[in-house]
Amino acid sequence: MLRITDDITIEDWEITESFVRASGPGGQNVNKVSSAVELRFEAARSPALTDAVKRRLQRLAGRRWTKEGALVLFVAEERSQARNREVARERLAELIRKALVAPKRRVKTRVSLNQKRKRVDAKKRRGEIKALRGGVGEE
């Protein structure tokens, strides 16, 4: 069981972990031990998440979201299998926490007529100053 917030927990049946051999440092150990973890979270079937949260999670996940509605995280940063497993679970929890935050709606605002008038007046004044420059007449 993975606790996301006080009221949201992910059950063990929703998460599948498979271990594969990782590339990178580790010497001979790399060829023998499956230390990388592929964590698969069945997000679309999860009863813990609302539809809105699932949609935001899908947008955040990007390419990690499968056609079946699962979120796949691949972690091979650490040399130990247990640490990679912890990192994958932490990343999943963080992604879900981000998806829980609903974005604020943008409130449209208008530029006041007074502000538009001030802007045009300033441009006119600047134009008048520039028009007075140059053009020395013949004597």
N, CA and C of each residue as an Amber inpcrd file, in Angstrom:
protein
   417
   0.8460000  -1.1770000   0.0000000   0.0000000   0.0000000   0.0000000
   0.8980000   1.2500000   0.0000000   0.5690000   2.1980000  -0.8830000
   1.3530000   3.4230000  -1.0340000   0.4820000   4.6080000  -0.6410000
   0.9210000   5.3460000   0.3910000   0.1410000   6.4890000   0.8760000
   0.5550000   7.7400000   0.1150000  -0.4340000   8.3920000  -0.5240000
  -0.1820000   9.6170000  -1.2810000  -0.4760000  10.8280000  -0.4020000
  -1.7030000  10.8960000   0.1070000  -2.0980000  11.9290000   1.0630000
  -2.8080000  11.2140000   2.2090000  -3.3670000  11.9900000   3.1420000
  -4.0650000  11.3770000   4.2730000  -5.2780000  10.5670000   3.8310000
  -5.9780000  11.0240000   2.7700000  -7.1790000  10.3010000   2.3480000
  -6.9930000   9.4900000   1.0670000  -5.8400000   9.5590000   0.4110000
  -5.6240000   8.7830000  -0.8160000  -4.4820000   7.7940000  -0.6200000
  -4.8040000   6.5180000  -0.8370000  -3.7910000   5.4660000  -0.7930000
  -3.9430000   4.5900000  -2.0330000  -2.8330000   4.1050000  -2.5340000
  -2.8170000   3.2200000  -3.6990000  -2.6100000   1.7970000  -3.1790000
  -3.5200000   0.9180000  -3.5580000  -3.4390000  -0.4750000  -3.0990000
  -2.3640000  -1.2280000  -3.8840000  -1.9230000  -2.3650000  -3.3130000
  -0.8530000  -3.1480000  -3.9370000  -1.2620000  -3.7430000  -5.2840000
  -2.5460000  -4.0880000  -5.4590000  -2.9890000  -4.6990000  -6.7240000
  -2.9330000  -3.7230000  -7.8840000  -2.8630000  -2.4210000  -7.6110000
  -2.8170000  -1.4060000  -8.6660000  -1.4030000  -1.1830000  -9.1970000
  -0.4060000  -1.6760000  -8.4470000   0.9990000  -1.4670000  -8.8160000
   1.6530000  -2.8070000  -9.1340000   2.3330000  -2.8570000 -10.2940000
   3.1010000  -4.0440000 -10.6740000   4.5500000  -3.6110000 -10.8400000
   5.4500000  -4.3590000 -10.2280000   6.8740000  -4.0430000 -10.3440000
   7.5940000  -5.2190000 -10.9970000   8.3850000  -4.9000000 -12.0100000
   9.2270000  -5.9310000 -12.6080000  10.6590000  -5.4160000 -12.5970000
  11.5880000  -6.3340000 -12.4340000  12.9930000  -5.9560000 -12.3050000
  13.7720000  -6.4540000 -13.5170000  14.5840000  -5.5710000 -14.0810000
  15.3730000  -5.8990000 -15.2630000  16.8130000  -5.4810000 -15.0330000
  17.7040000  -5.9740000 -15.8920000  19.1130000  -5.6060000 -15.7600000
  19.3030000  -4.1600000 -16.2090000  20.0750000  -3.4260000 -15.4410000
  20.3220000  -2.0180000 -15.7460000  21.6720000  -1.8650000 -16.4230000
  21.7980000  -0.8350000 -17.2300000  23.1030000  -0.5210000 -17.8060000
  23.8150000   0.4320000 -16.8580000  25.0440000   0.7610000 -17.1550000
  25.7620000   1.7230000 -16.3340000  26.7370000   1.0840000 -15.3850000
  27.1680000   1.8320000 -14.3480000  28.2190000   1.3450000 -13.4530000
  27.7630000   0.1690000 -12.6070000  28.7000000  -0.6450000 -12.2000000
  28.3880000  -1.7670000 -11.3250000  29.3020000  -2.9450000 -11.5510000
  30.1900000  -2.8520000 -12.5250000  31.1480000  -3.9230000 -12.7760000
  30.4630000  -5.2030000 -13.2080000  30.9520000  -6.3450000 -12.7310000
  30.3700000  -7.6490000 -13.0770000  28.9530000  -7.7910000 -12.5460000
  28.6630000  -7.0380000 -11.4900000  27.3460000  -7.0910000 -10.8570000
  26.2360000  -6.7500000 -11.8490000  26.5270000  -5.8370000 -12.7930000
  25.5500000  -5.3820000 -13.7710000  25.0360000  -6.5480000 -14.6160000
  25.9190000  -7.5150000 -14.9140000  25.5440000  -8.6370000 -15.7640000
  24.7490000  -9.7080000 -15.0230000  24.7550000  -9.6730000 -13.6960000
  24.1220000 -10.7390000 -12.9180000  22.8370000 -10.3220000 -12.2420000
  22.7700000  -9.0670000 -11.7750000  21.6670000  -8.6520000 -10.9150000
  20.6970000  -7.7500000 -11.6710000  19.4100000  -8.0200000 -11.5090000
  18.3700000  -7.1710000 -12.1030000  18.0410000  -6.0580000 -11.1160000
  18.7480000  -4.9370000 -11.2370000  18.5900000  -3.8780000 -10.2410000
  17.6410000  -2.7660000 -10.6970000  17.3930000  -2.6430000 -12.0020000
  16.4820000  -1.5940000 -12.4890000  15.0400000  -2.0330000 -12.2610000
  14.1810000  -1.0710000 -11.9700000  12.7710000  -1.4050000 -11.7010000
  11.8740000  -0.7050000 -12.7270000  10.8670000  -1.4480000 -13.1750000
   9.8320000  -0.8970000 -14.0530000   8.5270000  -0.9780000 -13.2680000
   8.0460000   0.1790000 -12.8170000   6.8380000   0.2390000 -12.0030000
   5.6630000   0.5840000 -12.9100000   4.6110000  -0.2130000 -12.8410000
   3.4240000  -0.0090000 -13.6760000   2.2260000   0.2150000 -12.7590000
   1.6240000   1.4050000 -12.8750000   0.4690000   1.7690000 -12.0540000
  -0.7630000   1.8240000 -12.9500000  -1.7540000   0.9880000 -12.6380000
  -2.9970000   0.9280000 -13.4180000  -3.8820000   2.1030000 -13.0250000
  -3.5450000   3.2780000 -13.5430000  -4.2020000   4.5200000 -13.1320000
  -5.6590000   4.5850000 -13.5790000  -5.9510000   4.1350000 -14.7940000
  -7.3150000   4.2370000 -15.3280000  -8.3030000   3.4010000 -14.5200000
  -7.8260000   2.3020000 -13.9370000  -8.7170000   1.4270000 -13.1560000
  -8.6930000   1.7390000 -11.6650000  -7.9150000   2.7170000 -11.2580000
  -7.7510000   3.0140000  -9.8380000  -9.0020000   3.6630000  -9.2420000
  -9.5670000   3.0670000  -8.1830000 -10.7340000   3.6590000  -7.5410000
 -10.3720000   4.8420000  -6.6280000  -9.0930000   4.9920000  -6.3090000
  -8.6630000   6.0440000  -5.3860000  -8.6390000   7.4260000  -6.0360000
  -8.5560000   7.4680000  -7.3850000  -8.4220000   8.7470000  -8.0850000
  -9.7080000   9.1110000  -8.8230000 -10.0360000  10.3960000  -8.8130000
 -11.2130000  10.8760000  -9.5420000 -10.8620000  11.0090000 -11.0290000
 -11.8780000  11.1660000 -11.8690000 -11.6460000  11.2840000 -13.3130000
 -10.8100000  12.5140000 -13.6540000 -11.0680000  13.6250000 -12.9600000
 -10.3070000  14.8530000 -13.2170000  -8.8300000  14.6490000 -12.8810000
  -8.5540000  13.9720000 -11.7810000  -7.1640000  13.7090000 -11.3710000
  -6.4990000  12.7840000 -12.3870000  -7.2430000  11.7930000 -12.8770000
  -6.6940000  10.8650000 -13.8740000  -6.3310000  11.5990000 -15.1620000
  -7.1870000  12.5430000 -15.5800000  -6.9000000  13.3100000 -16.7950000
  -5.6490000  14.1680000 -16.6130000  -5.5220000  14.8250000 -15.4460000
  -4.3240000  15.6460000 -15.1830000  -3.0770000  14.7740000 -15.1000000
  -3.2250000  13.5910000 -14.5010000  -2.1010000  12.6580000 -14.3770000
  -1.6540000  12.1930000 -15.7630000  -2.6080000  11.9370000 -16.6440000
  -2.2760000  11.5190000 -18.0040000  -1.4960000  12.6140000 -18.7280000
  -1.9220000  13.8830000 -18.5420000  -1.2310000  14.9960000 -19.1780000
   0.1860000  15.1400000 -18.6150000   0.3360000  14.9810000 -17.2960000
   1.6580000  15.0930000 -16.6690000   2.5800000  13.9430000 -17.0870000
   2.0210000  12.7520000 -17.2360000   2.8190000  11.5590000 -17.5400000
   3.3850000  11.6010000 -18.9550000   2.6370000  12.1400000 -19.9050000
   3.1310000  12.2290000 -21.2770000   3.3270000  10.8600000 -21.8950000
   4.5540000  10.5760000 -22.3510000   4.8550000   9.3070000 -23.0290000
   4.8430000   8.1200000 -22.0800000   4.8700000   8.3640000 -20.8040000
   4.8810000   7.2600000 -19.8360000   3.4900000   6.6530000 -19.6440000
   2.4620000   7.2730000 -20.2450000   1.0780000   6.7930000 -20.1460000
   0.8290000   5.8390000 -21.3130000   0.3320000   4.6210000 -21.0350000
   0.0860000   3.6510000 -22.0980000  -1.3450000   3.7600000 -22.6190000
  -1.6120000   3.0900000 -23.7300000  -2.9490000   3.0900000 -24.3210000
  -3.9660000   2.4310000 -23.4030000  -3.5030000   1.4920000 -22.5860000
  -4.3950000   0.7830000 -21.6540000  -4.7280000   1.6200000 -20.4200000
  -4.0970000   2.7780000 -20.2870000  -4.3660000   3.6440000 -19.1480000
  -3.4790000   3.3610000 -17.9520000  -2.2870000   2.8480000 -18.2150000
  -1.3320000   2.5730000 -17.1390000  -0.1880000   3.5830000 -17.2110000
   0.3680000   3.8940000 -16.0640000   1.5090000   4.7960000 -15.9670000
   2.7430000   3.9380000 -15.7040000   3.7490000   4.0300000 -16.5860000
   4.9420000   3.1930000 -16.4670000   6.1450000   4.0690000 -16.1320000
   6.7850000   3.7740000 -14.9980000   7.9950000   4.4900000 -14.5860000
   9.1720000   3.5180000 -14.6050000  10.2720000   3.9130000 -15.2230000
  11.4740000   3.0800000 -15.2840000  12.5830000   3.7840000 -14.5250000
  13.1180000   3.1240000 -13.5040000  14.1750000   3.7320000 -12.6830000
  15.3820000   2.7950000 -12.6310000  16.5370000   3.3240000 -13.0250000
  17.7820000   2.5420000 -12.9830000  18.9330000   3.4260000 -12.5110000
  18.6560000   4.3180000 -11.5590000  19.6610000   5.2840000 -11.1250000
  20.6110000   4.7300000 -10.0770000  20.0990000   3.9240000  -9.1820000
  20.9170000   3.4030000  -8.0820000  21.4200000   2.0100000  -8.4200000
  22.4130000   1.5490000  -7.6800000  22.9450000   0.2040000  -7.9070000
  22.1000000  -0.8570000  -7.2210000  21.3610000  -0.4640000  -6.1740000
  20.5890000  -1.4680000  -5.4450000  19.1410000  -1.5010000  -5.9260000
  18.6110000  -2.6980000  -5.9950000  17.2370000  -2.9020000  -6.4330000
  16.2490000  -2.2380000  -5.4810000  16.5060000  -2.3600000  -4.1960000
  15.5970000  -1.8000000  -3.1800000  15.5280000  -0.2780000  -3.2880000
  16.6680000   0.3610000  -3.5110000  16.6880000   1.8230000  -3.6170000
  15.9640000   2.2920000  -4.8860000  16.1700000   1.5770000  -6.0030000
  15.4710000   1.9140000  -7.2400000  13.9640000   1.7770000  -7.0600000
  13.5550000   0.7800000  -6.3020000  12.1290000   0.5490000  -6.0310000
  11.5570000   1.7140000  -5.2190000  12.3070000   2.1710000  -4.2190000
  11.8830000   3.3190000  -3.4010000  11.7600000   4.5820000  -4.2610000
  12.7570000   4.8190000  -5.1190000  12.7620000   6.0090000  -5.9730000
  11.5470000   5.9870000  -6.9030000  11.2410000   4.8290000  -7.4800000
  10.1010000   4.7050000  -8.3920000   8.7970000   5.0060000  -7.6600000
   8.6520000   4.4750000  -6.4420000   7.4270000   4.7240000  -5.6660000
   7.3160000   6.1940000  -5.2630000   8.4500000   6.8160000  -4.9080000
   8.4410000   8.2480000  -4.5650000   8.0260000   9.0930000  -5.7640000
   8.5440000   8.7410000  -6.9530000   8.1970000   9.4880000  -8.1730000
   6.7170000   9.3480000  -8.4980000   6.1910000   8.1380000  -8.3230000
   4.7640000   7.9210000  -8.5800000   3.9260000   8.7750000  -7.6330000
   4.2740000   8.7640000  -6.3560000   3.5330000   9.5410000  -5.3630000
   3.6000000  11.0350000  -5.6920000   4.7770000  11.5140000  -6.1200000
   4.9470000  12.9280000  -6.4540000   4.1130000  13.3150000  -7.6680000
   4.0860000  12.4420000  -8.6770000   3.2700000  12.7070000  -9.8660000
   1.7940000  12.7950000  -9.5110000   1.3350000  11.8870000  -8.6670000
  -0.0760000  11.8880000  -8.2700000  -0.3870000  13.1360000  -7.4430000
   0.5360000  13.5370000  -6.5610000   0.3230000  14.7600000  -5.7630000
   0.2010000  15.9840000  -6.6680000   1.0440000  16.0410000  -7.7250000
   0.9560000  17.1580000  -8.6680000  -0.3790000  17.1490000  -9.3910000
  -0.8690000  15.9500000  -9.7290000  -2.1390000  15.8310000 -10.4560000
  -3.3260000  16.1950000  -9.5720000  -3.1640000  16.1090000  -8.2550000
  -4.2550000  16.4390000  -7.3350000  -4.5380000  17.9350000  -7.2910000
  -3.5370000  18.7470000  -7.6240000  -3.6950000  20.1980000  -7.5650000
  -4.3970000  20.6760000  -8.8280000  -5.6010000  21.2030000  -8.6720000
  -6.3620000  21.7030000  -9.8120000  -5.8090000  23.0560000 -10.2320000
  -5.5690000  23.2620000 -11.5230000  -5.0470000  24.5590000 -11.9620000
  -6.0860000  25.6590000 -11.8050000  -5.6090000  26.8640000 -11.4880000
  -6.5230000  27.9920000 -11.3200000  -7.0210000  28.4410000 -12.6900000
  -8.2900000  28.8210000 -12.7420000  -8.8450000  29.3410000 -13.9840000
  -8.3510000  30.7690000 -14.1820000  -8.0080000  31.1010000 -15.4140000
  -7.5240000  32.4350000 -15.7060000  -8.7160000  33.3700000 -15.8250000
  -8.6460000  34.4890000 -15.1180000  -9.7110000  35.4850000 -15.1620000
  -9.3210000  36.5410000 -16.1880000 -10.1560000  36.7030000 -17.2230000
  -9.8620000  37.6910000 -18.2540000 -10.0230000  39.0930000 -17.6760000
  -9.1080000  39.9730000 -18.0290000  -9.1900000  41.3640000 -17.5870000
  -9.1490000  42.2620000 -18.8130000  -9.6660000  43.4730000 -18.6700000
  -9.6480000  44.4340000 -19.7710000  -8.7610000  45.6100000 -19.4080000
  -8.1280000  46.1720000 -20.4310000  -7.3600000  47.3930000 -20.2290000
  -8.3680000  48.5350000 -20.2150000  -8.3010000  49.3880000 -19.1900000
  -9.2820000  50.4740000 -19.0690000  -9.0840000  51.5060000 -20.1730000
 -10.1550000  52.1950000 -20.5200000 -10.0940000  53.2240000 -21.5600000
  -9.1020000  54.3240000 -21.1920000  -9.0400000  54.6540000 -19.8940000
  -8.1090000  55.6750000 -19.4270000  -6.6640000  55.2620000 -19.7040000
  -6.3440000  53.9610000 -19.4610000  -4.9810000  53.4680000 -19.7020000
  -4.6430000  53.5330000 -21.1920000  -5.6190000  53.1790000 -22.0450000
  -5.3970000  53.2510000 -23.4880000  -5.1280000  54.6970000 -23.9100000
  -5.9120000  55.6320000 -23.3600000  -5.7460000  57.0510000 -23.6870000
  -4.3590000  57.5500000 -23.2660000  -3.9380000  57.1780000 -22.0450000
  -2.6190000  57.5880000 -21.5460000  -1.5070000  57.0560000 -22.4450000
  -1.6450000  55.8060000 -22.9130000  -0.6260000  55.1950000 -23.7650000
  -0.5230000  55.9550000 -25.0930000  -1.6610000  56.2720000 -25.6970000
  -1.6680000  56.9900000 -26.9710000  -1.0890000  58.4000000 -26.7900000
  -1.4580000  59.0680000 -25.6890000  -0.9180000  60.4160000 -25.4150000
   0.6010000  60.3850000 -25.2850000   1.1120000  59.3860000 -24.5830000
   2.5570000  59.2600000 -24.3910000   3.2470000  59.0410000 -25.7360000
   2.6360000  58.2070000 -26.6010000   3.2150000  57.9610000 -27.9240000
   3.2170000  59.2410000 -28.7620000   2.1320000  60.0200000 -28.6740000
   2.0510000  61.2750000 -29.4310000   3.1350000  62.2460000 -28.9770000
   3.2950000  62.3790000 -27.6440000   4.3090000  63.2850000 -27.0930000
   5.6990000  62.8690000 -27.5680000   5.9620000  61.5830000 -27.5150000
   7.2680000  61.0660000 -27.9320000   7.4890000  61.3480000 -29.4200000
   6.4300000  61.1620000 -30.2180000   6.5190000  61.4220000 -31.6530000
   6.8030000  62.8850000 -31.9440000   6.1770000  63.7920000 -31.1630000
   6.4030000  65.2280000 -31.3460000   7.8530000  65.5870000 -31.0390000
   8.3880000  65.0040000 -29.9850000   9.7890000  65.2660000 -29.6140000
  10.7060000  64.8140000 -30.7420000  10.4360000  63.6230000 -31.2980000
  11.2860000  63.0930000 -32.3640000  11.1390000  63.9200000 -33.6380000
   9.9290000  64.4470000 -33.8860000   9.7010000  65.2440000 -35.0970000
  10.5030000  66.5480000 -35.0580000  10.7880000  67.0720000 -33.8680000
  11.5390000  68.3130000 -33.7320000  13.0400000  68.1140000 -33.9860000
  13.4950000  66.8650000 -33.9710000  14.9120000  66.5920000 -34.1610000
  15.3080000  66.7230000 -35.6310000  16.6030000  66.8930000 -35.8470000
  17.1750000  66.8540000 -37.1970000  16.6350000  67.9610000 -38.0860000
  16.8770000  67.8160000 -39.3480000  16.3650000  68.7560000 -40.3370000
  16.8400000  70.1750000 -40.1370000  18.1370000  70.4160000 -40.1910000
  18.6620000  71.7710000 -40.0570000  18.4030000  72.5070000 -41.3800000
  17.7140000  73.6560000 -41.3180000  17.3660000  74.3900000 -42.5230000
  18.5680000  75.0970000 -43.1590000  18.4130000  75.4950000 -44.4420000
  19.5100000  76.1920000 -45.1230000  19.5750000  77.6500000 -44.6690000
  20.7510000  78.1840000 -44.5770000  20.9090000  79.5800000 -44.1190000
  21.3120000  80.4910000 -45.2180000
